[in-house]
Amino acid sequence: MHEAAKAVSIPMDREILHVIPQSYTVDAQRGIKDPLHMMGVRLEADVHIVTCSITTTQNLVKCVDRAGYRPEKRVLNSLAAARAVLSDDERDLGCLLLDIGGGTTDLVVFGEGQPWYTASVPAGGMQVTNDISIMLSLLMDGAERLKREAGSCWLESVDSSELIVVPGVGGREPTEIPRKKLCAIVQPRMEEIYSMAKERLEKSGLMKEIKSGIVLTGGGALMSGARELAQSVFDLPARVGNPPAIHGLENQYRNPAFASALGLVLLAGDEALASGPIRRPLAARKEKSHAPNLGRLVDWLKDKFV
């Protein structure tokens, strides 16, 4: 049935990336999450189809190949991040995941445990860096460093007397400026990104379904004031999505910037667990471990892939 759902008309320059079942209907009984072992005559499914640009994905595959690796599967970035930072309660009740990356901001609306809507906004953290570079006459590297160290997108949290050092360019001496001047550059761009995402949601008609609030992830979520600004723009509660504590994972990677990478590992682990029991080396099986199941899974992935 899922293969039959792929028989839809899409533009020639795009291909289907995911076919995600949302619910099933057995005869006249709707809203079934898992129809396995049920009796019926007619089975129907509501699915969410994610498409992607063919050339973009081909270029990504070539980049991975040149790095010396062979990609086995392609996964939508925001779905991988969702696996790492969203709770089951948030998925069931209805939430919005905002993955603020460098060049794009991806959004996914979850409801009843499944993604209902996916979209991408062509703006992200690099646009903020570019604004700082232009307004303060800085190279991109210096603007990025200044954004990370002193940037904030919530002016109300910045002390008006606080000063920051702006590095000089071309032999010029560094100068001091009020931190609020930097934040006055950052906040409008971040507010525009949020507003663009909100406009997409309003067009989809799913704003009312976001009952558990917003989860921010990606490198842009690390910026000071990102949560407060999101709450102001969307008029919904928001939190920064940090990956959970996992046995074997260094604390430095437990931040939103690594949510997608960790989510890919967890998704691969889910598939491995679903395919059958994990065979561990004899020496490892003899050792008595009290680590959580997820921690043992990470150990297995390290043994196999690292």
matplotlib code that plots the C-alpha trace (Angstrom):
import matplotlib.pyplot as plt

x = [0.0, 2.8, 4.4, 1.0, 0.9, 4.1, 2.0, 1.3, 2.1, 5.1, 7.3, 10.0, 12.8, 11.6, 11.5, 9.8, 11.9, 9.5, 6.0, 4.9, 1.7, -0.5, -3.5, -5.4, -9.0, -10.2, -13.5, -15.4, -13.3, -11.1, -8.2, -6.4, -2.7, -1.7, -4.0, -1.7, -3.7, -7.1, -9.7, -11.4, -12.2, -10.8, -7.7, -7.0, -4.2, -3.6, 0.0, 2.3, 4.6, 7.9, 9.5, 13.0, 15.0, 16.7, 19.8, 20.2, 20.2, 22.5, 25.0, 24.8, 25.4, 28.5, 29.8, 29.5, 31.1, 34.1, 34.5, 35.0, 31.6, 28.7, 25.3, 22.7, 19.6, 18.4, 16.4, 14.8, 17.0, 14.1, 12.7, 16.1, 16.2, 12.7, 13.8, 16.4, 14.6, 10.8, 9.0, 6.2, 3.7, 4.7, 4.2, 0.8, -0.6, 0.7, 3.9, 6.0, 9.7, 11.7, 15.2, 17.2, 20.1, 22.7, 20.9, 17.4, 14.9, 12.9, 9.6, 7.6, 4.2, 3.5, 0.1, -1.2, 2.4, 3.1, 4.3, 1.4, 3.2, 6.8, 8.2, 11.4, 12.0, 15.0, 16.6, 18.7, 21.7, 23.9, 21.5, 22.0, 25.7, 25.6, 23.6, 26.2, 29.0, 27.4, 26.2, 29.4, 31.9, 33.3, 34.5, 32.1, 34.3, 34.4, 30.7, 29.9, 32.2, 30.6, 27.1, 27.9, 29.7, 27.5, 24.5, 21.0, 17.6, 15.7, 16.5, 14.7, 17.3, 20.3, 21.7, 21.8, 25.2, 26.9, 29.7, 31.3, 34.5, 34.2, 37.4, 39.1, 39.6, 42.5, 44.8, 42.2, 42.0, 39.1, 36.3, 33.7, 30.0, 26.9, 25.7, 22.2, 23.5, 24.4, 21.1, 19.2, 20.7, 20.1, 16.5, 14.8, 16.3, 15.4, 11.9, 11.5, 12.5, 10.0, 7.3, 8.0, 7.6, 4.4, 3.0, 3.6, 1.7, -1.2, -1.5, -1.5, -4.3, -2.4, -1.7, -4.6, -3.2, 0.0, -1.1, 2.1, 4.1, 7.3, 10.6, 13.7, 16.7, 19.6, 22.6, 20.3, 18.5, 21.7, 21.4, 20.4, 16.8, 15.7, 13.1, 11.7, 11.4, 9.6, 7.1, 6.4, 6.0, 3.9, 2.2, 2.9, 5.1, 8.6, 11.6, 15.1, 15.4, 18.5, 19.2, 18.8, 21.6, 22.8, 25.4, 28.6, 27.7, 29.9, 28.1, 29.5, 27.3, 24.1, 23.0, 20.6, 23.4, 24.0, 20.3, 20.1, 23.3, 22.2, 18.8, 20.2, 22.1, 18.9, 16.9, 19.5, 19.2, 15.5, 15.7, 18.3, 16.1, 13.1, 15.0, 15.9, 18.0, 21.4, 24.3, 27.0, 30.6, 31.0, 33.3, 30.7, 27.9, 29.8, 30.1, 27.1, 25.9, 23.4, 23.3, 20.0, 19.0, 19.7, 23.2, 23.9, 22.5, 25.0, 27.8, 26.7, 26.6, 30.1, 31.4, 29.8, 30.3, 33.2]
y = [0.0, 2.4, 1.7, 2.4, 5.8, 6.8, 6.8, 10.5, 13.2, 15.3, 17.7, 16.1, 17.8, 16.2, 12.7, 11.1, 11.0, 9.6, 8.1, 8.3, 6.6, 8.8, 6.6, 3.6, 2.8, -0.8, -0.9, 2.0, 2.1, 5.2, 6.4, 3.1, 3.5, -0.1, -2.4, -5.5, -8.7, -6.9, -8.5, -6.5, -6.3, -2.9, -1.2, 2.5, 4.7, 8.4, 9.2, 12.2, 12.3, 14.3, 15.2, 16.7, 18.2, 15.5, 17.6, 18.7, 15.1, 13.9, 16.6, 15.6, 12.0, 12.9, 14.9, 11.9, 9.7, 12.0, 12.0, 8.2, 7.0, 5.2, 6.5, 3.8, 5.9, 9.5, 11.1, 14.5, 16.6, 17.8, 14.3, 13.1, 16.1, 15.3, 11.7, 13.1, 16.0, 15.4, 13.4, 11.0, 13.3, 16.2, 14.1, 12.9, 16.2, 18.2, 20.3, 22.3, 21.5, 24.4, 23.4, 26.6, 25.7, 27.7, 28.3, 27.1, 26.7, 23.5, 23.0, 19.9, 19.7, 16.6, 15.3, 11.9, 10.7, 11.3, 14.2, 16.1, 18.8, 19.6, 22.7, 24.7, 28.4, 29.7, 31.6, 30.7, 31.6, 32.6, 35.4, 36.7, 36.5, 38.3, 41.1, 41.6, 41.5, 44.2, 46.5, 46.3, 46.0, 42.6, 39.6, 36.6, 34.7, 37.6, 38.2, 34.6, 34.6, 37.8, 36.4, 33.3, 35.1, 38.2, 37.9, 38.0, 38.1, 39.4, 43.0, 43.1, 40.8, 42.9, 45.5, 48.9, 49.7, 46.5, 46.9, 44.4, 44.5, 44.5, 43.2, 45.5, 44.7, 45.7, 46.7, 48.9, 48.8, 46.9, 49.1, 49.0, 49.3, 48.8, 45.2, 46.4, 47.7, 44.1, 42.8, 45.4, 43.8, 40.2, 40.4, 41.7, 39.0, 36.2, 37.7, 37.6, 33.9, 33.1, 35.1, 33.3, 29.9, 31.2, 32.2, 28.7, 27.3, 29.6, 28.7, 25.0, 25.6, 23.7, 26.5, 25.4, 21.8, 22.9, 22.3, 21.4, 24.3, 24.8, 23.0, 24.8, 22.9, 23.4, 25.8, 28.8, 27.6, 28.2, 32.0, 33.9, 34.9, 32.5, 30.9, 34.2, 35.6, 32.4, 32.7, 36.3, 35.7, 32.5, 33.3, 29.7, 28.2, 27.2, 25.4, 24.6, 21.0, 19.4, 15.7, 13.4, 12.0, 8.8, 6.4, 6.9, 10.4, 13.3, 16.2, 18.7, 17.0, 17.4, 20.6, 21.5, 21.8, 18.1, 17.0, 15.9, 13.8, 12.1, 11.6, 9.7, 7.4, 6.7, 6.1, 3.6, 2.0, 1.8, -0.1, -2.5, -3.3, -3.8, -6.2, -8.6, -9.0, -7.4, -9.9, -8.7, -10.0, -12.9, -10.9, -8.1, -10.5, -12.0, -8.5, -7.6, -4.2, -2.0, 0.7, 1.6, -0.2, 2.9, 3.1, -0.5, 0.4, 3.3, 0.9, -1.5, 1.2, 2.3, -1.2, -1.7, 1.7, 3.5]
z = [0.0, 0.8, -2.6, -4.2, -2.5, -4.4, -7.7, -7.5, -9.9, -8.9, -10.9, -13.1, -11.0, -7.7, -6.2, -3.3, -0.2, 2.4, 2.5, 6.1, 7.2, 9.5, 10.0, 8.5, 7.7, 7.8, 6.0, 7.7, 10.8, 10.7, 12.9, 13.2, 13.9, 13.4, 11.4, 11.8, 12.6, 12.0, 9.8, 7.0, 3.3, 2.4, 3.8, 3.2, 4.5, 5.0, 4.2, 4.3, 1.3, 1.4, -1.9, -2.5, -5.4, -7.4, -8.2, -4.6, -3.3, -6.0, -5.0, -1.4, -2.3, -4.3, -1.4, 0.9, -1.7, -2.0, 1.7, 1.5, 2.7, 1.1, 2.0, 2.5, 3.1, 2.9, 5.7, 6.0, 8.3, 10.5, 10.9, 12.2, 14.6, 15.8, 16.7, 19.0, 20.8, 20.8, 23.5, 22.8, 24.6, 22.3, 19.2, 20.3, 21.6, 18.6, 18.4, 16.0, 15.5, 14.1, 12.9, 12.4, 10.2, 8.4, 5.1, 5.8, 8.6, 8.4, 10.2, 11.0, 12.6, 14.6, 15.7, 17.0, 16.9, 13.2, 11.1, 9.5, 7.7, 6.6, 4.9, 4.6, 4.8, 2.7, 5.5, 8.5, 10.6, 7.7, 6.8, 10.4, 10.0, 6.7, 8.2, 10.9, 8.4, 6.3, 9.1, 11.1, 8.2, 9.3, 7.5, 7.6, 10.0, 12.4, 12.1, 12.9, 15.9, 17.2, 16.7, 18.7, 21.5, 22.0, 19.7, 21.1, 19.3, 22.4, 23.1, 26.4, 27.9, 27.0, 29.4, 27.7, 29.4, 28.2, 25.7, 23.3, 21.3, 17.5, 15.8, 13.4, 9.7, 7.5, 10.3, 12.1, 15.8, 17.5, 18.6, 21.4, 20.7, 22.8, 22.7, 22.0, 18.6, 17.6, 18.9, 16.9, 13.8, 14.9, 16.2, 13.0, 10.9, 13.3, 13.7, 9.9, 9.8, 12.5, 10.7, 7.4, 9.2, 10.9, 7.5, 6.1, 9.1, 8.7, 5.1, 6.0, 8.6, 11.3, 13.8, 16.0, 16.2, 17.9, 21.5, 23.2, 21.8, 19.8, 20.0, 18.7, 17.4, 15.0, 15.5, 15.5, 18.6, 20.6, 20.1, 23.2, 23.2, 20.5, 22.8, 24.0, 20.5, 19.2, 22.1, 21.1, 17.4, 17.6, 20.8, 21.9, 24.6, 23.3, 24.5, 23.2, 22.2, 23.7, 22.9, 26.0, 28.0, 26.3, 27.6, 25.7, 24.4, 25.4, 27.0, 24.5, 21.8, 23.9, 22.2, 19.4, 16.8, 16.9, 17.1, 13.5, 13.6, 16.8, 15.4, 12.4, 14.7, 16.7, 13.6, 12.4, 15.8, 15.6, 12.3, 13.8, 16.7, 14.5, 12.3, 15.1, 18.2, 18.2, 18.3, 20.7, 20.9, 23.3, 25.6, 25.8, 26.5, 29.5, 31.1, 33.2, 32.2, 34.0, 31.3, 29.6, 26.5, 24.5, 25.8, 24.8, 21.3, 21.0, 22.0, 19.3, 16.6, 17.6, 17.3, 13.9, 12.2, 13.9]

ax = plt.figure().add_subplot(projection="3d")
ax.plot(x, y, z, "-o")
ax.set_aspect("equal")
plt.show()
